Amino acid sequence: MKAIVYKDAKKVELNEVEDPRVETETDAVIRISTAGICGSDLHMYEGRTSVEPGTVLGHENMGIIEKVGSAVKSIRVGDRVVIPFNVACGFCLNCERGFTSACLTVNAEAPSGGYGYAGMGPYRGGQAELLRVPFADFNCLKLPGTPGDELEDDFLLLSDVFPTAFHSTELAQVKPGCTIAIFGAGPVGLNAALCSMLKGASEVYVVDNIPARLDKAREIGAIPIDFSKGDPAEQIIERRKSNPLIRASLRPGEEKMPGVMCGIDAVGYQAREFSAPRKESPVEVLSSLVKVINPTGNLGIVGVYTAEDPHGVNNKAKEGVLELPWGELFEKGIALGTGQCPVKRYNRFLRDLIIAGRAKPSFIVSHRLSLEEAPDAYSKFDERAPGYTKILLKPASSTGKKAA
């Protein structure tokens, strides 16, 4: 089959590799209809992980069941399915508790497994024509419709982006009427804004410096904050202070809560300095969130942080050790939640929101491309080229196209 293979830093290629097969009786093999290029894939693409050359990339996958093992009971050949980026067994201590992001049986090296990603087990990715899915009964979410229909791109985002965005709002404890600041207007940040509004948040601020992404935030009713125009925390606080309705609603003492009650980091360790965006500053976003979140507020972190970063800004950062404003965080009593999303906890219910027409997470999609176009798309995405918000790969396509 054809597949996107990691070769070296800043180099991926479309190669022919051996077809996957049913290796155990609980496996399935799917023919990929759509796979996503994720912002997390760029960490590997840039050489900032331990990914091995020859790895087939891609953890955002959906398609049609082509083969099943003899023990697979609930999924049949011909079924349309989407696959969580987490590989999970469904029966270990953590899976039983709903933490499928920390499965204990699928990866000998760590309590987590995933497709086509450094350190997450021996599972090839789905930026390819075919994909082996372990524990298929547990990991395959059945979908209605047929490949290429009007819900294809929405359903693909159930593999990672949409559940991760929803998970970030759970970590940040977003509730009806709350105020929230989301740092990062990439696919997860924009969908976190969408999820916050689905939950009834009263004000949703989205921080970034890329105009096209900020425009997307505005389109869905969020309030865009361009950090190139000044400290984003101060911009949000000043905007709230200047609102006469907010001022008139405060009782004495409540002026001590000038910021927001919830915050989300959808950026991670490759954050940039607000005043000098070409310079990396891994704690810039977290420090600003601690500043803008009110006392007793909540912070959810789904932007990726690693224990090993060969290109970290200093020796400590290379080990994943970062200086954070813990004193201010403690004094404010900010509750903190972090970690990978356990996709299985949410994907069935988010699927039904899509089917009902209540959510369309694919509003972020900018490009639909063939596998042949993927190497160039990786380069453009890594450069943050204008218009490259979310790239989906269509292995059956002989030519790709930019999304309308």
C-alpha positions as CSV (number, residue, x, y, z in Angstrom):
1,M,0.0,0.0,0.0
2,K,1.0,3.7,-0.2
3,A,1.7,5.5,3.0
4,I,3.3,8.6,4.4
5,V,6.6,7.6,6.0
6,Y,8.9,9.7,8.3
7,K,12.4,9.9,7.0
8,D,14.2,12.6,8.9
9,A,13.6,16.0,10.3
10,K,11.5,18.1,7.8
11,K,11.3,15.1,5.5
12,V,8.4,12.7,4.9
13,E,7.8,10.7,1.8
14,L,5.0,8.7,0.1
15,N,6.3,5.2,0.0
16,E,5.0,1.7,-0.7
17,V,5.0,-0.4,2.4
18,E,3.6,-3.8,3.3
19,D,-0.1,-4.1,3.7
20,P,-1.4,-4.5,7.2
21,R,-3.0,-7.8,8.1
22,V,-5.2,-9.3,10.8
23,E,-2.5,-10.3,13.4
24,T,-4.8,-11.5,16.2
25,E,-8.5,-12.6,16.3
26,T,-9.5,-9.2,17.8
27,D,-8.0,-7.1,15.0
28,A,-9.7,-5.4,12.0
29,V,-8.2,-3.8,8.9
30,I,-9.9,-0.7,7.5
31,R,-9.5,1.0,4.2
32,I,-8.8,4.6,5.0
33,S,-11.3,7.2,3.5
34,T,-9.9,10.2,5.3
35,A,-6.9,10.8,7.6
36,G,-5.8,14.1,9.2
37,I,-2.5,15.8,9.6
38,C,-2.4,16.9,13.2
39,G,-0.5,19.8,14.7
40,S,1.1,17.1,17.0
41,D,2.5,15.4,13.9
42,L,4.6,18.5,13.4
43,H,6.6,17.8,16.6
44,M,7.8,14.6,14.9
45,Y,8.2,16.3,11.5
46,E,10.5,18.9,13.1
47,G,12.7,16.3,14.7
48,R,11.6,17.1,18.2
49,T,10.7,13.6,19.3
50,S,12.2,10.1,19.3
51,V,10.3,8.9,16.2
52,E,12.1,6.3,14.2
53,P,12.8,6.7,10.5
54,G,10.4,4.5,8.6
55,T,7.4,5.2,10.8
56,V,4.1,5.4,9.0
57,L,2.5,8.5,10.4
58,G,-1.1,9.4,11.1
59,H,-3.3,9.1,14.2
60,E,-6.5,10.7,12.9
61,N,-8.2,7.9,10.9
62,M,-11.5,6.7,9.5
63,G,-12.7,4.4,6.8
64,I,-14.5,1.1,5.9
65,I,-13.9,-2.2,7.5
66,E,-12.2,-4.5,5.0
67,K,-11.2,-7.5,7.2
68,V,-12.0,-8.7,10.7
69,G,-10.5,-11.3,13.1
70,S,-12.6,-14.3,14.1
71,A,-13.3,-12.9,17.6
72,V,-14.7,-9.5,16.3
73,K,-18.4,-9.6,17.0
74,S,-20.0,-6.1,16.7
75,I,-18.1,-4.7,13.7
76,R,-18.6,-6.2,10.2
77,V,-16.9,-5.9,6.9
78,G,-18.4,-2.9,5.1
79,D,-19.1,-0.9,8.3
80,R,-18.0,2.7,8.2
81,V,-16.0,3.6,11.4
82,V,-13.8,6.2,13.0
83,I,-10.9,5.3,15.2
84,P,-9.8,7.1,18.4
85,F,-6.1,8.1,18.2
86,N,-5.7,6.2,21.5
87,V,-5.1,2.5,21.0
88,A,-6.8,0.9,24.0
89,C,-7.7,-2.7,25.2
90,G,-11.0,-1.8,27.0
91,F,-10.3,-4.2,29.9
92,C,-7.3,-2.9,31.9
93,L,-7.6,-0.9,35.1
94,N,-7.4,2.4,33.4
95,C,-9.7,1.5,30.5
96,E,-12.3,0.3,32.9
97,R,-12.1,3.6,34.7
98,G,-12.6,5.6,31.4
99,F,-8.9,6.5,31.0
100,T,-8.4,4.9,27.6
101,S,-5.6,7.5,27.0
102,A,-3.6,5.6,29.6
103,C,-4.2,2.0,28.6
104,L,-1.8,-0.4,30.4
105,T,-1.6,-3.3,28.0
106,V,-1.0,-1.9,24.5
107,N,2.4,-0.3,24.9
108,A,5.3,-2.0,26.7
109,E,7.1,1.3,27.1
110,A,4.4,3.6,28.6
111,P,0.8,3.7,29.9
112,S,-0.6,4.9,26.6
113,G,-0.8,3.8,23.0
114,G,-1.5,5.5,19.7
115,Y,-1.2,5.2,15.9
116,G,1.9,6.4,14.1
117,Y,3.4,8.4,17.0
118,A,6.7,8.4,18.8
119,G,6.7,6.4,22.0
120,M,3.1,5.2,21.7
121,G,3.7,1.6,20.7
122,P,4.3,-0.4,17.6
123,Y,1.2,0.7,15.7
124,R,1.5,2.1,12.2
125,G,-0.4,5.2,11.4
126,G,-3.3,5.8,9.0
127,Q,-1.9,8.4,6.5
128,A,-2.1,5.4,4.2
129,E,-4.5,3.3,2.2
130,L,-5.0,0.7,5.0
131,L,-4.8,0.5,8.8
132,R,-4.7,-2.3,11.3
133,V,-7.0,-1.6,14.3
134,P,-6.3,-3.7,17.5
135,F,-9.3,-4.6,19.8
136,A,-11.6,-3.6,17.0
137,D,-14.9,-4.1,18.9
138,F,-13.8,-1.6,21.5
139,N,-11.9,0.9,19.3
140,C,-14.2,1.2,16.2
141,L,-17.0,3.7,16.5
142,K,-19.7,2.9,13.9
143,L,-20.9,5.7,11.7
144,P,-23.9,6.1,9.4
145,G,-23.6,7.1,5.7
146,T,-21.0,6.5,3.1
147,P,-17.4,7.8,2.4
148,G,-17.3,11.2,0.9
149,D,-20.7,12.3,2.1
150,E,-21.5,15.7,3.7
151,L,-20.5,14.3,7.2
152,E,-17.2,12.7,6.2
153,D,-15.0,15.5,7.5
154,D,-17.0,16.1,10.7
155,F,-16.8,12.4,11.5
156,L,-13.0,12.3,10.9
157,L,-12.6,14.9,13.6
158,L,-14.1,12.5,16.1
159,S,-10.7,10.7,16.0
160,D,-8.9,13.4,17.9
161,V,-9.7,17.1,17.4
162,F,-13.3,17.3,18.5
163,P,-13.0,15.0,21.6
164,T,-9.8,16.7,22.6
165,A,-11.4,20.1,22.4
166,F,-14.4,18.9,24.4
167,H,-12.0,17.3,26.9
168,S,-10.2,20.6,27.3
169,T,-13.6,22.2,28.4
170,E,-14.1,19.4,30.9
171,L,-10.7,20.0,32.4
172,A,-11.4,23.7,32.5
173,Q,-14.8,23.0,34.0
174,V,-16.7,25.1,31.5
175,K,-20.3,25.6,32.6
176,P,-23.3,27.7,31.4
177,G,-22.6,31.4,31.8
178,C,-18.9,31.1,32.5
179,T,-16.1,33.2,30.9
180,I,-13.2,31.5,29.2
181,A,-9.9,32.3,27.5
182,I,-8.5,29.8,24.9
183,F,-4.9,30.3,23.9
184,G,-4.3,28.9,20.4
185,A,-6.6,29.1,17.4
186,G,-5.5,25.9,15.7
187,P,-8.0,23.1,15.1
188,V,-8.3,22.1,18.8
189,G,-8.5,25.7,20.1
190,L,-11.2,26.6,17.6
191,N,-13.2,23.5,18.4
192,A,-12.7,24.2,22.1
193,A,-14.4,27.6,21.5
194,L,-17.2,25.7,19.7
195,C,-17.6,23.3,22.6
196,S,-17.6,26.2,25.1
197,M,-20.5,27.8,23.3
198,L,-22.3,24.5,23.1
199,K,-22.0,24.4,26.9
200,G,-23.4,27.9,27.2
201,A,-20.3,30.0,28.0
202,S,-21.1,33.7,28.1
203,E,-17.8,35.0,26.8
204,V,-15.3,33.0,24.8
205,Y,-11.9,34.7,24.0
206,V,-9.6,33.0,21.5
207,V,-5.9,34.2,21.5
208,D,-3.7,33.8,18.4
209,N,-1.8,36.0,15.9
210,I,-2.8,34.4,12.6
211,P,-5.5,36.5,11.0
212,A,-7.2,33.6,9.2
213,R,-7.5,31.7,12.4
214,L,-8.8,34.7,14.4
215,D,-11.4,35.2,11.6
216,K,-12.6,31.6,12.1
217,A,-13.0,32.3,15.8
218,R,-15.1,35.4,15.0
219,E,-17.2,33.4,12.6
220,I,-18.5,31.1,15.3
221,G,-19.2,33.9,17.8
222,A,-16.0,33.9,19.8
223,I,-14.0,37.1,20.6
224,P,-10.6,37.1,18.8
225,I,-7.6,38.4,20.7
226,D,-4.5,39.2,18.5
227,F,-1.5,38.9,20.7
228,S,0.6,40.8,18.2
229,K,-1.3,43.9,19.4
230,G,-0.3,43.6,23.0
231,D,-0.3,41.4,26.1
232,P,-3.3,39.1,25.5
233,A,-4.2,38.7,29.3
234,E,-4.2,42.5,29.6
235,Q,-6.3,42.9,26.5
236,I,-8.9,40.5,27.9
237,I,-9.0,42.1,31.3
238,E,-9.2,45.6,29.8
239,R,-12.0,44.6,27.5
240,R,-14.0,43.3,30.5
241,K,-13.3,46.3,32.6
242,S,-14.4,48.6,29.9
243,N,-17.8,46.9,29.5
244,P,-20.3,49.1,31.4
245,L,-22.8,46.2,31.9
246,I,-20.1,44.1,33.6
247,R,-19.0,47.0,35.7
248,A,-22.5,47.8,36.8
249,S,-23.1,44.2,37.9
250,L,-20.2,44.0,40.3
251,R,-20.7,44.1,44.1
252,P,-18.0,45.6,46.3
253,G,-14.9,43.3,46.2
254,E,-15.8,41.6,42.9
255,E,-13.5,43.9,41.0
256,K,-10.8,41.5,42.3
257,M,-12.0,39.1,39.7
258,P,-11.2,41.1,36.5
259,G,-10.3,38.1,34.3
260,V,-12.1,34.9,33.3
261,M,-13.1,31.9,35.2
262,C,-11.8,29.2,32.8
263,G,-8.7,29.0,30.6
264,I,-7.4,26.5,28.1
265,D,-3.9,25.9,26.7
266,A,-4.3,24.5,23.2
267,V,-0.7,25.4,22.2
268,G,1.8,23.4,24.2
269,Y,5.5,23.5,24.6
270,Q,6.2,25.2,21.3
271,A,4.5,28.4,22.4
272,R,6.0,31.7,21.1
273,E,6.9,34.9,22.8
274,F,4.0,37.3,22.3
275,S,6.3,40.3,21.7
276,A,8.7,38.3,19.4
277,P,6.8,35.4,17.8
278,R,9.8,34.0,16.0
279,K,11.3,33.2,19.4
280,E,10.1,30.1,21.3
281,S,9.0,30.4,24.9
282,P,7.4,27.2,26.3
283,V,5.9,28.8,29.4
284,E,4.5,32.0,27.7
285,V,1.0,30.7,27.3
286,L,0.8,29.1,30.7
287,S,2.1,32.2,32.4
288,S,-0.5,34.3,30.6
289,L,-3.3,32.0,31.5
290,V,-2.4,32.1,35.2
291,K,-2.5,35.9,34.9
292,V,-5.9,36.1,33.2
293,I,-7.7,33.4,35.2
294,N,-9.5,34.7,38.2
295,P,-8.9,33.3,41.8
296,T,-10.6,29.9,42.2
297,G,-10.8,29.5,38.4
298,N,-9.9,26.4,36.3
299,L,-7.1,25.7,33.8
300,G,-7.3,22.9,31.3
301,I,-4.1,21.9,29.4
302,V,-4.4,19.8,26.2
303,G,-1.5,21.5,24.3
304,V,1.3,18.9,24.1
305,Y,4.2,18.9,26.6
306,T,6.9,16.3,26.5
307,A,9.5,14.8,28.8
308,E,12.1,14.9,26.0
309,D,12.6,17.8,23.5
310,P,15.9,17.6,21.7
311,H,15.5,21.2,20.5
312,G,14.3,22.8,23.7
313,V,15.3,26.4,24.4
314,N,17.6,25.4,27.3
315,N,18.9,22.2,29.0
316,K,16.0,22.0,31.4
317,A,13.5,22.5,28.6
318,K,15.2,19.6,26.7
319,E,14.2,17.4,29.6
320,G,10.7,18.8,29.8
321,V,11.4,20.8,32.9
322,L,9.9,24.3,32.7
323,E,9.7,27.3,35.1
324,L,6.1,28.2,35.9
325,P,4.5,30.8,38.1
326,W,3.5,28.3,40.7
327,G,3.3,30.9,43.5
328,E,0.6,32.9,41.7
329,L,-1.2,29.8,40.6
330,F,-1.3,28.6,44.2
331,E,-2.3,31.9,45.7
332,K,-5.2,32.2,43.2
333,G,-6.3,28.6,44.0
334,I,-6.5,27.8,40.3
335,A,-7.5,24.1,39.7
336,L,-5.4,22.4,37.1
337,G,-6.2,19.6,34.7
338,T,-4.0,18.2,32.0
339,G,-3.2,15.2,29.8
340,Q,-4.2,13.4,26.6
341,C,-7.9,13.0,25.8
342,P,-9.5,9.7,26.5
343,V,-11.4,9.8,23.2
344,K,-13.7,6.9,23.9
345,R,-15.2,8.8,26.8
346,Y,-16.7,11.4,24.4
347,N,-16.8,10.3,20.8
348,R,-20.1,8.4,20.8
349,F,-22.0,11.5,22.2
350,L,-20.1,14.0,20.0
351,R,-21.0,11.8,17.0
352,D,-24.7,12.1,17.9
353,L,-24.3,15.9,18.1
354,I,-23.0,15.9,14.6
355,I,-25.8,13.6,13.3
356,A,-28.4,15.9,14.9
357,G,-26.9,18.9,13.2
358,R,-26.0,20.6,16.6
359,A,-22.2,20.7,15.8
360,K,-20.1,20.9,12.7
361,P,-16.5,20.7,13.8
362,S,-15.3,20.6,10.2
363,F,-15.6,24.4,9.9
364,I,-11.8,24.4,10.6
365,V,-10.9,22.3,7.5
366,S,-8.9,24.2,4.9
367,H,-7.5,21.6,2.6
368,R,-8.6,18.2,1.3
369,L,-5.6,16.5,-0.4
370,S,-4.3,13.3,-1.9
371,L,-1.5,11.2,-0.3
372,E,0.8,12.4,-3.1
373,E,0.3,16.0,-1.9
374,A,1.0,15.2,1.7
375,P,4.8,15.9,1.8
376,D,4.3,19.5,0.5
377,A,1.3,19.9,2.8
378,Y,3.5,19.0,5.8
379,S,6.0,21.7,4.8
380,K,3.3,24.3,4.3
381,F,1.5,23.4,7.6
382,D,4.8,23.6,9.5
383,E,5.5,27.0,8.0
384,R,2.1,28.2,9.1
385,A,1.5,29.2,5.5
386,P,-1.6,31.4,5.1
387,G,-4.8,29.4,4.9
388,Y,-3.4,26.1,6.2
389,T,-5.7,25.5,9.2
390,K,-6.5,21.8,9.0
391,I,-5.4,19.4,6.3
392,L,-7.3,16.2,5.5
393,L,-5.9,13.4,3.3
394,K,-8.1,11.4,1.0
395,P,-6.1,8.3,-0.1
396,A,-8.6,7.4,-2.8
397,S,-8.2,10.7,-4.5
398,S,-5.9,11.0,-7.5
399,T,-5.9,14.8,-7.1
400,G,-6.5,17.0,-4.1
401,K,-8.3,20.3,-3.7
402,K,-8.4,23.2,-1.3
403,A,-11.6,23.2,0.7
404,A,-14.2,25.8,-0.2
